[in-house]
Amino acid sequence: MSKPPAAPVATMSVASSGQGSLRQSKAAVERVHRLRLAALLTKACYRLRFSCETRATTLALYYRYLEASDFVVGAADEESTHLLASTLLFLAGKVGEMTRRLRDCMNVVHRLLELRKRGAKQRQRHAAGEEAHAMKGEDSAEEKKEEQELPNFIRLDADYYKFKARIVQREQEVRTALRGVATAWTSHNAPPALASDSADSAL
């Protein structure tokens, strides 16, 4: 009797290896997005003048929340990123006893996201052949206009108050997700502000 062909086994092996490489590439992209959001949080902590301990608490809250939830940074839009970053900064300030106004957290994240978008546009222009113009240190008229029109603060309209209410709701979701996480935060145990729901939101 002749032996059965081994082609199906080879096909399955190639298919499984292709799926494995695809998963690895998706995981690598997600790691990049997580690092970018961590860098944004670090810059926001600096602008909010958080102490070193509170900065560490902010990043600890961020990574513990990613472990405890199904939030995917790479699949999130700008609004979801703004919502999560503002929530983590506001909560970390209360945990570290360096409470900042919720509006200040929102404005800092808003400013950094706008700067990130502007930087992406400038990189696209340079890739299109404006490197020589950039090396001269001269800004185009369009870039100067964007610099002048770049908003520093969020407008106090109906959308602002709706977004503010969503941050308060997300804070409770973060507290709930992290309540069962029994790991070290910085050099201390889990902050008591996360263990109880009696802490009022300083808006």
PAKOLRO-245068 format. One record per residue: residue in one letter; x, y, z of N, C-alpha, C in turn. Coordinates in steps of 0.1 Angstrom, whole numbers, plus 5000, padded with zeros to 4 digits. Example, Ala and Ser with C-alpha at 12.3 -4.5 7.8 and 13.67 -1.06 7.14 Angstrom:
BEGIN
A513249435078512349555078513249675078/S512849785071513749895071512950005079/
! end
This chain:
BEGIN
M500849885000500050005000500950135000/S500450224992501250354992500850445003/K501850525008501650615019500750725015/P499850775023499050895020499851015018/P499451105010500251235007500351315020/A501451385022501651475034501251615031/A500751645019500451785015499451855024/P498351785029497451855038498151905051/V499051825056499751855068500551985066/A501251985055502052105052501252225050/T500052215044499152325042498652375055/M498252285064497852325078498952395085/S500252345084501352415090501552555085/V501452575072501652705067500552795071/A499352745071498252835076498352875090/S498752775099498952805113500052905115/S501152895108502252985109501853125105/G501053135094500553265089499653335100/Q498753255106497953315117498753355128/G499853275132500653315143501453445140/S501953465128502653585125501653705125/L500453685120499453785120499153835135/R498953735144498753775158499853845164/Q501153805160502253875165502354015160/S502054035147502054175142501054265148/K499854205151498754285158499254325172/A499854225179500354255192501454355192/A502254355182503354455181502754595179/V501754605170501054735168500454785181/E499754695188499054735200500054785211/R501254725211502354765221502754905217/V502854935204503255075200502255175204/H500955145202499855235206499855255221/R500155145229500155155243501255245248/L502455235242503555315245503355465242/R502655485231502355625227501355695237/L500355615241499455675251500155685265/A501055595268501855615281502755745280/A503255765268504055885267503256015268/L501956005262501056125264500756145278/L500456035286500156055300501356105308/T502556065304503756125311503856275309/K503656315296503756465293502656535300/A501456475301500356545308500656555323/C501256455329501656455343502556575346/Y503556595336504456695338503756835337/R502856845328502156975326501257005338/L500756895344499856915356500656925369/R502056925367502956935379502656825390/F502456705385502356595394503756565400/S503756505412504956465418505356335411/C506556285414507056165408506256045412/E505756045425504955935429503555935422/T503056055420501756055413501856025398/R503056055392503256015378503355865377/A504055805387504155655387502755595389/T501955655398500555605400499755615388/T499955725380499155735368499455625358/L500755595356501155485347500655345352/A500755335366500355205372498855185370/L498055295372496655285369496355245354/Y497155305346496955285331497155135327/Y498355085331498654945328497854845335/R497454875348496554775355495154775349/Y494754895344493454895338493454825325/L494554835317494554755304494554605307/E495254565318495254425322493854375326/A493154465333491854415339490654435330/S490854505319489754535310490054485296/D489054495287489254455273489554585264/F489954695270490254815262491454795253/V491254825240492254805230492654945226/V493854985229494355125226494355155211/G494855055203495055065189493755085182/A492655025187491355035181490555155186/A491055235195490255345201490455465192/D489355545191489455665184489955775193/E490055895188490656005196489756045208/E488456035206487556065217487755975229/S487855845225487955735236489355755243/T490355785235491655805241491655925250/H491056035246490856155254490156125267/L489056045266488256005277489055925288/L489755825283490555745292491655815299/A492455895291493555965296493156075307/S492056145304491556245314491156175326/T490456065325489955985337491155945345/L492155885339493255835347494055945354/L494256055347494856165353494156225365/F492856235363491956285374491956195386/L491856065383491855965394493255955401/A494355955393495655955399495956075408/G495456185404495556305412494956295426/K493756235426493056205439493756105447/V494255995441494955895448496255945454/G496956025446498256085451498156205459/E496856245463496556365471497156485464/M497156485451497456605443496356635433/T495156655439493956665431494056785421/R493656765409493556865399492156875394/R491756995390490357015385490256925372/L489056865371488756785360488956865347/R488556985347488657065335490157085331/D491057095341492457105338493056975331/C492556865336492956735330492556725316/M491256765314490756755300491456855291/N491756975295492457065287493857025283/V494556965293495956925290495956805280/V495056715281495056605272494556655258/H493656745258493156805245494256875238/R495056945245496157025239497256925234/L497556825241498556725237498056645224/L496856615224496256545212496356635200/E496056755202496056855190497456865185/L498456875195499856885191500356755183/R499856645188500156515181499656515167/K498356565165497856565151498556665142/R498956775148499756875140501156815136/G501756745146503056685142502956575132/A501756505132501556405121501456465108/K500756585107500556655095501956705089/Q502756755099504056805094504956695089/R504856585095505656465090505156425076/Q503856435074503356395061503856495050/R503956625054504356725045505856705042/H506656675052508056655050508356535041/A507556435043507656315035507356335021/A506456435018506056475005507056564997/G508156605004509156674997509456815003/E509056845015509256975021510356975031/E511256875030512356865040513256995039/A513557035027514457155025513857275031/H512557285030511857405035511857395051/A511757275056511757265071513257295076/M514257255069515657275073515957415074/K515357505066515657645067515057715079/G514157635086513557695098512457795095/E511857785082510757865078509557795078/D508457845084507157785084506357835073/S505657745066504757785056503557865061/A502857935052501758015057500657925063/E500557805058499557715063499857665077/E501157635080501657595093501457705103/K501757835099501557945108500157965112/K499257945102497857965104497357855114/E497857735112497457625121497957655136/E499157705137499657745150498857845157/Q498357945150497558045156496157995159/E495657905151494257855153494257735163/L495357685168495457565176494757605190/P493657535193492957575206493757525218/N493757605228494457575241493457515251/F492157555250491157505259489957455252/I489257365259487957315254486857415256/R486057435247484957535248483957485258/L483457575266482457545276481057545270/D480757435263479457425256478757295261/A477657255255476957145259477757015257/D478557005247479456885245480456875256/Y480956985261481856975272481256915284/Y480056955288479456905300479056755298/K478656715286478456575283479656495285/F480756545280482056475280482556465295/K482256565302482656575316481856465324/A480656455321479856345328480256205324/R480756195312481256065307482556025315/I483356125318484556105325484256055339/V483256115345482856075359482355925359/Q481655895348481155755347482355665344/R483255695336484455615333485255595346/E485355695354486055685366485555565375/Q484255555376483655455383483855315377/E483955315364484255185357485655145359/V486655245360488055215363488155165377/R487455225386487455175400486955035401/T485855005394485354875395486254765389/A486954805378487854715371489054685379/L489554785387490754765394490554725409/R489354705413489054675427489654535430/G489654445421490154305424491654285420/V492254395416493754385413494554395425/A495154285429495954275442497354275439/T497854385433499254395429499854525435/A501154535435501754665440501554775430/W501354895435501255005426502555075424/T503155135434504455195433505355125443/S505455185454506155115465505255085477/H503955105474502955085484501854985479/N500954955488499854865484498854945476/A497754875472496754945464496155065472/P496055175466495555295473494155275479/P493955325491492555315497491555385489/A491855485481490855555473490255475463/L490855365459490355265449489555155456/A489855135469489155025476487755065480/S487455195482486155235486485555325476/D484255325476483555415467482955535473/S483555575485483055685493483755815489/A484855805481485555925477484756005467/D484556125471483756215462484656265451/S484056295439484756345428484856495429/A486056545429486356685430486356745416/L485256795412485056845398485456995397/
! end
